[in-house]
Amino acid sequence: MKSLANRLAMQHLINAYSQETGRGDLLAVEQQNKTQRQISQNQTLLWLSLHPLSLTVAVPLSYVSAVGRHRLASLPYVWRDHQWRSLSAVTLVSLLLEDIVQSNSQGLDAASLVERWVQSRDALAFFLQHRMADLDQITALQQNFVQSEQSLLLGHAMHPSPKSRQGFVHQDIVRFSPETQGQCQLHFWLVHPDAIAEGDAFDRSTGDLLRAELIGSHLLTATQQRTLAEYPTWKLLPLHPWQARYLMGQPVWQQLQQRDQVLNLGELGWQLSPSTSVRTLCGAAPWMFKPSLSISITNSVRINLYRECLRGEMSCRLWHSAFGQQLKRDYPSLKAINDPAWIAVQLDGQVINETICILRDNPFVQGQQVSCMAALCQDQPDQPRNRLNAILSALAQRHQQSEQAIAQAWFERFLQVAVEPMLAIYHRYGMAFEAHQQNTLLELVEYWPAQFWLRDNQGFYYIEEKASHIIQMFPVLAGAAESVGSRDFVDERFIYYFFGNTLFGLVNALGATGAIGERALLTQLQACLQRQQQLYPESSLLQRVLHEPTLPYKGNLMTRLHELDELVAPVEFQSVYLQIDNPLYVEAVSHAQQQPPSHPLVAEVKHA
């Protein structure tokens, strides 16, 4: 498994490196000399020139992507001392990162990222070993919500260290990781009401709600029930078990004890499963739970912030208002998973972010086929296929159509279900979402796209030039919730998250099935966007996506090299944004080209 983990971890890094630096030439087999063909094994080579180090790196590719998400056939080779050398994975990583450091004048240091890459690689190797017996489940045709959440073994396809977790020891990784199919209970403190801050979109007490649900669930021991009865006004505060252990060594616990304002109830209640984000826990409870977790996962220490609580509360109020009900009627395929309530310790009027737990809607039942987009688009680790292979094959057999025709119709249905309503509410109401692959879920009905779900209210934004009606209704969004941004800023973020991450990721995954080419899908997406541009001719977003040669792109590699924490830094400086070549760029399009091809199967399944 170590060799497989090395190749997959190197694939993440090299794709991020090539995308963010703009370096790398693709050499087709017919362009290669004899030695190059021996290295490539008659496959395409990604040719990287590390000029500051006077080195050349040749990367054999088993799949070439139009949007930059290539598959590596093997570890790269390095031209050094007049010969091709096969170096260790860690040495290759160090060389690639040192190339960026030497090319940059900002005094970067690659040591931290090398460490995180090794952590991520080792975690991936452990997960692969742990799931060896059921790797086929990762790309299985049928997957419910929890199965999908726990199938994301590889992680962010364009991140240099997608599985890095700083703070977990071995047993924590086994117990608290979605990749190991871990389960745990929440850890509860019983806290004096004077030391509690809470909020709820429906003006209820979050702590009292938790008390009532736990008592009604019959999951408490007799001792726990007696304790609750002895303290009828005290609030139940849920914590991640790791976080509870951490906090009980921190000043917040000591201060609560000194004031006689806390009782430690330990772990109790529902058995819950970690989701793709690691910290969010889901199961047979009335809510999912998103507690703070002082662990550095990919780009950030995962601590909830007070402003995110307000965003969730206000967004829930919005979706349950008359305006929100109209949105649901106008765009029935678009769904928001709300975060209606939250609770935390407050000391001397100050909310302690490390204790915040957000309660999230839990709308899915066991049989629903709801999948995280990142998991849906993920490769099977040791085979050149993904879950879409199984979906297209099943639909091709059912409809007696070619997989190419099915892929084209399936993508067109996705455009109808997800892209068109997302662009409509963006342009009409100024509503935008950090709709990256982990924050978006696709519900399948008979294997066709049916509902597009949005989650994580910390990434719900409103455009100040367009959302005046919403801001008037919910002024907190522009105040303490800090959810309002300028058009240019929100355009940039939305282009990366929805287009650069989610849509290009889906284009890549469908293309990697072999059923249809990525270029054909990009043309299909262009046609959809051109139709939208006719509806919204003044759109700065569509102007940039269709008619500018480059697109803004969040550089996860550069963000890590600069050691930025995306949750703590000011929003304008929380990550590094770059410009990449725009695969959707068109100069001028005739009327005939603007008309999309007909897809009989789309009409056939439209009301499935």
Salt bridges, closest charged atoms under 4 A:
ASP81 OD2 - ARG85 NH2 3.43
ASP99 OD2 - ARG23 NH1 2.18
ASP122 OD1 - LYS2 NZ 3.97
ASP122 OD1 - ARG121 NE 2.64
ASP134 OD1 - ARG131 NE 3.06
GLU149 OE2 - ARG455 NH2 3.06
ASP172 OD2 - ARG245 NH2 2.96
GLU179 OE2 - LYS163 NZ 2.57
GLU179 OE2 - ARG165 NH2 2.49
ASP194 OD2 - HIS192 ND1 3.70
GLU198 OE2 - LYS235 NZ 3.41
ASP200 OD1 - ARG204 NH2 3.01
ASP203 OD1 - ARG317 NH2 2.97
ASP208 OD1 - LYS235 NZ 3.39
GLU267 OE1 - ARG175 NH2 2.39
GLU313 OE2 - ARG317 NH2 3.34
ASP339 OD1 - ARG360 NE 2.78
ASP348 OD2 - ARG259 NH2 3.21
ASP379 OD1 - ARG71 NH2 2.68
GLU412 OE2 - ARG531 NH2 3.35
GLU412 OE1 - HIS599 NE2 3.58
GLU420 OE2 - ARG531 NH2 3.78
GLU446 OE1 - ARG398 NH1 3.19
ASP456 OD1 - LYS290 NZ 2.92
ASP456 OD1 - ARG360 NH2 3.90
GLU482 OE1 - ARG307 NH1 3.95
ASP488 OD1 - ARG487 NE 3.92
GLU492 OE1 - ARG493 NH1 2.49
GLU566 OE2 - LYS554 NZ 2.94
GLU604 OE2 - HIS399 ND1 3.06
